[in-house]
Amino acid sequence: PAETARLELVPRWQRQGIGSAIIRAVQARAAELARPVTLQVLKVNPSRTLWERHGFHQVGETETHYQMAWPT
């Protein structure tokens, strides 16, 4: 299985649709392979709403992270 350790955009490139384009590309490939996409996002990171807009939902949590998934 493929794994990405981190997806991060510097502030000047945020809010321009780049993150959404990357997420859609990952989702399209995952759908082709019939594979889910899972991730962790820091609880203090406001990007959780970005993931939720793209259909991810919380499946667990740790003290510091939300664990999220997007099923195909």
C-alpha positions as CSV (number, residue, x, y, z in Angstrom):
1,P,0.0,0.0,0.0
2,A,1.1,3.5,-0.7
3,E,1.7,5.9,2.1
4,T,2.2,9.7,2.4
5,A,3.9,10.9,5.6
6,R,2.8,14.5,5.3
7,L,0.8,16.9,3.2
8,E,1.6,20.5,4.0
9,L,1.4,23.7,2.0
10,V,3.2,26.8,3.0
11,P,0.8,29.6,3.9
12,R,1.3,31.6,0.6
13,W,0.0,28.5,-1.3
14,Q,-3.0,27.8,1.0
15,R,-6.6,28.7,0.1
16,Q,-5.9,28.4,-3.7
17,G,-7.4,25.0,-4.3
18,I,-4.1,23.2,-4.4
19,G,-4.8,21.0,-1.4
20,S,-8.3,20.2,-2.7
21,A,-6.8,19.2,-6.1
22,I,-4.3,16.9,-4.4
23,I,-7.0,15.3,-2.3
24,R,-9.3,14.8,-5.3
25,A,-6.4,13.1,-7.2
26,V,-5.6,10.8,-4.3
27,Q,-9.3,9.9,-4.0
28,A,-9.6,9.2,-7.7
29,R,-6.6,6.9,-7.6
30,A,-7.9,5.2,-4.4
31,A,-11.3,4.7,-6.1
32,E,-9.6,3.1,-9.2
33,L,-7.8,0.7,-6.8
34,A,-10.9,0.2,-4.6
35,R,-8.8,1.3,-1.6
36,P,-9.8,3.5,1.3
37,V,-7.8,6.6,2.3
38,T,-6.8,7.1,5.9
39,L,-5.0,9.9,7.7
40,Q,-4.3,11.6,11.0
41,V,-4.7,15.3,11.5
42,L,-3.6,17.2,14.6
43,K,-6.5,18.3,16.8
44,V,-5.1,21.8,16.8
45,N,-4.9,21.9,12.9
46,P,-7.9,23.7,11.3
47,S,-7.4,21.6,8.1
48,R,-9.8,19.0,9.6
49,T,-12.6,20.9,7.9
50,L,-10.9,20.6,4.5
51,W,-10.8,16.8,4.9
52,E,-14.4,16.8,6.0
53,R,-15.5,18.8,2.9
54,H,-13.9,16.1,0.8
55,G,-15.9,13.3,2.5
56,F,-13.5,12.2,5.2
57,H,-15.0,11.3,8.6
58,Q,-13.5,10.7,12.0
59,V,-13.0,7.0,12.8
60,G,-10.9,7.4,16.0
61,E,-8.7,9.7,17.9
62,T,-5.6,9.9,20.1
63,E,-4.7,12.4,22.7
64,T,-3.3,14.7,19.9
65,H,-4.8,13.6,16.6
66,Y,-8.1,12.8,14.9
67,Q,-8.0,9.7,12.8
68,M,-10.0,10.1,9.6
69,A,-11.0,7.9,6.7
70,W,-12.5,8.2,3.2
71,P,-14.0,4.9,2.1
72,T,-14.3,4.2,-1.6
